[in-house]
């Protein structure tokens, strides 16, 4: 007579835990990828904001258009190197070069989403970031 093996309670619970893990793990990985993507987005936004601030500070000292190449270099260097800023996305607004007048620097950046599921919410997979900083011109000619 064959003895039919009965499953113990511990064996059943192990199987149940395995099924629960198989169901929950993909959801947890998607949440983790989303958190990492938000962290990347925040890092890039801070870098772009810092770059705009550096550009506004430089333009406050050197407001005339002859210094735009140096301003662009300063903005690109201020981004920290990991965020590469396109020079065509740097705009300087200085309608009147005179001491005390405002100069505004706007820096744009196209953030590409890396998480594969994010394309559901972001159709193009890209987010346009813009940061603006304003400073007061310190001298009329900019040295």
C-alpha positions as a printed Julia matrix, in Angstrom:
143×3 Matrix{Float64}:
  0.0     0.0     0.0
  1.36    3.33   -1.04
  1.58    6.0     1.55
  0.31    9.29    0.25
  2.49   12.13    1.47
  0.54   14.9     3.07
  1.77   18.45    2.72
  2.6    20.11    5.95
  1.45   23.57    6.83
  4.99   24.96    6.47
  5.29   23.68    2.9
  1.98   25.29    1.94
  3.06   28.6     3.48
  6.34   28.5     1.54
  4.43   28.08   -1.7
  2.08   30.89   -0.8
  4.99   33.21    0.01
  6.58   32.43   -3.34
  3.38   33.32   -5.2
  2.97   36.54   -3.21
  6.56   37.52   -3.99
  6.04   36.84   -7.7
  3.0    39.12   -7.69
  4.49   41.95   -5.6
  8.06   42.06   -6.96
  7.23   43.63  -10.38
  5.16   46.35   -8.7
  7.97   47.09   -6.23
 10.51   47.31   -9.07
  8.3    49.75  -10.99
  7.97   51.93   -7.89
 11.75   51.81   -7.33
 12.42   52.78  -10.96
  9.98   55.68  -10.61
 11.69   56.94   -7.46
 15.09   56.76   -9.17
 13.73   58.66  -12.17
 12.32   61.42   -9.96
 15.72   61.66   -8.27
 17.45   62.03  -11.64
 14.94   64.69  -12.69
 15.52   66.65   -9.47
 19.3    66.45   -9.89
 19.08   67.81  -13.44
 16.7    70.6   -12.42
 19.06   71.71   -9.64
 22.01   71.67  -12.07
 20.07   73.75  -14.62
 18.96   76.19  -11.92
 22.53   76.57  -10.68
 23.71   77.16  -14.25
 21.11   79.91  -14.75
 22.17   81.53  -11.48
 25.82   81.45  -12.49
 24.9    82.98  -15.85
 22.95   85.79  -14.18
 25.84   86.52  -11.81
 28.31   86.65  -14.69
 25.97   88.8   -16.8
 25.56   91.22  -13.89
 29.3    91.9   -14.02
 29.73   91.6   -17.8
 26.36   92.59  -19.33
 27.45   93.63  -22.82
 26.96   91.17  -25.71
 30.73   90.95  -26.34
 30.97   88.59  -23.33
 28.26   86.12  -24.43
 30.78   83.37  -25.32
 32.31   83.52  -21.84
 28.84   83.59  -20.28
 27.88   80.45  -22.23
 31.04   78.69  -21.05
 30.35   79.66  -17.43
 26.78   78.37  -17.68
 27.92   75.07  -19.15
 30.66   74.62  -16.52
 28.24   75.43  -13.68
 26.0    72.5   -14.61
 28.51   70.14  -13.03
 29.6    68.27  -16.14
 27.0    65.5   -15.89
 24.31   67.73  -17.37
 25.39   68.96  -20.8
 23.64   72.23  -21.63
 23.1    73.09  -25.28
 24.39   76.64  -25.97
 21.36   77.36  -28.15
 19.12   76.93  -25.09
 20.82   79.75  -23.16
 19.03   83.07  -23.48
 20.14   86.41  -22.09
 17.64   89.25  -21.77
 19.25   92.61  -21.11
 17.24   95.36  -22.83
 19.29   98.27  -21.45
 22.9    97.92  -20.32
 23.06  100.36  -17.42
 24.05  100.0   -13.81
 21.15   98.75  -11.67
 19.05   97.42  -14.56
 18.03   93.75  -14.55
 19.66   91.07  -16.67
 17.87   87.74  -16.97
 19.41   84.43  -18.0
 17.19   81.51  -18.98
 18.64   78.03  -19.4
 16.7    75.22  -21.06
 17.35   71.5   -20.97
 15.65   68.48  -22.49
 15.45   65.69  -19.91
 15.15   62.23  -21.44
 13.25   59.75  -19.31
 15.11   56.45  -18.89
 12.43   54.36  -17.16
 10.66   52.25  -19.81
  7.19   52.44  -18.24
  7.29   56.24  -18.02
  6.48   56.54  -21.73
  2.9    55.73  -20.76
  2.68   59.06  -18.9
  5.2    61.03  -20.98
  4.48   60.24  -24.65
  7.69   61.66  -26.14
  9.85   60.46  -23.26
 11.22   63.98  -22.84
 10.56   66.74  -20.33
 11.56   70.32  -21.11
 13.12   72.06  -18.11
 13.65   75.82  -17.93
 15.34   77.77  -15.17
 15.52   81.56  -15.0
 17.7    83.79  -12.86
 17.84   87.57  -12.71
 20.59   89.83  -11.47
 21.16   93.57  -11.28
 23.85   94.98  -13.54
 26.76   96.13  -11.41
 28.45   98.38  -13.99
 27.42  100.02  -17.24
 30.16   98.56  -19.43
 31.14   95.28  -17.83
 34.86   95.81  -17.52
